[in-house]
Amino acid sequence: MKFIETQLKGAFLIELEKHIDERGFFARTFCQDEFAEHGLKPIIAQSNIAHNIRKGTIRGMHFQYPPAAETKLVSCTRGAIVDTIVDLRPESKTYLQHFSVELTADNMRALYVPERFAHGYQTLQDNTDTTYQMGAMYSPSLQAGIKYDDPRLGLVWPLEPSVISDKDQAYRRFDEIETELIKRMSHNAG
């Protein structure tokens, strides 16, 4: 695996190192030792898949508060997405900055999302599937989100949104939750 650190410290784009022969190729997609060598949490507590019927679907921007803050290893196994993360670590030099990358079934890239980041994506094709390897169990009482079109975040989605869940539509704007978020997301919280 090739680990390419993004401008957001601790967030990595992961590309496969393919071993090709007449059958096709073989590649490692996860290795505890390699993740630990790059300072990443090599824990998979839960694995999820999301099937998205329509192009333009937005899922996000989701996160969990400490002590259930979660890492994510996200990949697209069918179709294509623009995956976006936002640094919510109040002590970080890149606080509130975001990073976006296209993940597709063809490029087979993955995005490692550190704890205390918001995560979301938009599908670029109909019938797109994504997988998530989660570093913490889903904790409904600690899960939260920020409105996907919050002007303070400045996120740019490539397509007009076609489907957004009621739950994601109901998330508040960052300005409304900032005080609570800073308190709960600070390095010493949780």
C-alpha positions, -999 to +999 in steps of 0.1 A: +000+000+000+011+035-007+002+060+021-001+096+008-007+121+036-032+149+027-028+185+038-049+175+068-025+159+092-033+123+099-057+119+069-042+096+042-051+086+007-042+050+003-033+035-031-029-001-038+004-017-048-008-043-073+010-076-080+000-083-115+002-116-134-018-134-161-048-139-137-051-102-129-037-087-098-035-091-060-032-062-036-033-057+002-060-033+013-053-033+050-024-043+073-023-035+110+015-032+109+016-008+079-012+013+094+006+015+128+039+024+110+022+055+096+008+065+130-027+054+121-051+034+144-050-001+130-084-011+145-115-023+126-144-025+151-172-025+125-175-028+087-203-012+067-215-009+032-238+017+016-257+012-016-267+045-033-293+042-060-291+077-076-263+098-089-260+130-069-269+114-036-252+131-006-244+113+027-229+135+054-213+153+070-212+128+099-190+123+129-190+108+164-180+127+196-154+112+220-152+088+236-166+071+205-148+092+180-141+069+150-116+064+123-129+054+089-113+037+060-136+045+031-135+030-004-159+029-034-164-007-047-189+001-074-194+034-092-177+067-081-179+092-053-164+125-043-154+119-007-149+149+016-136+152+051-134+182+075-109+186+103-129+192+135-100+191+159-100+225+177-063+223+184-053+215+148-036+240+125-061+228+098-092+232+120-123+235+097-102+229+065-114+202+042-100+177+017-119+160-012-109+132-034-126+111-061-128+074-051-139+050-078-142+013-083-116+017-111-090+037-091-094+015-060-082+042-037-092+044-001-093+074+023-083+071+059-103+095+080-088+102+115-109+106+146-126+139+151-132+146+114-166+150+097-171+128+067-194+128+038-196+121+001-216+125-031-222+098-057-211+105-093-230+075-108-262+056-102-259+024-082-227+033-064-215+012-034-191+024-007-175+004+022-165+018+055-141+001+079-148+018+112-124+021+142-152+024+167-186+009+171-216+030+161-228+050+191-262+066+185-259+089+215-226+103+204-232+106+166-237+140+151-233+159+119-231+193+102-253+205+074-237+194+040-241+228+025-230+249+054-214+281+040-188+281+069-174+248+057-172+260+020-177+225+006-182+222-031-202+193-044-197+185-081-234+177-089-267+192-079-278+171-049-305+145-059-311+126-027-303+136+009-318+119+039-341+138+063-316+132+090-288+148+070-311+177+060-319+183+097-283+188+108-276+223+121-252+248+107-217+249+122-222+283+138-251+268+159-230+239+173-195+254+173-193+261+211-205+226+220-183+210+193-151+228+205-158+216+241-166+180+231-139+176+204-110+192+222-080+169+226-087+163+263-124+156+259-138+121+262 
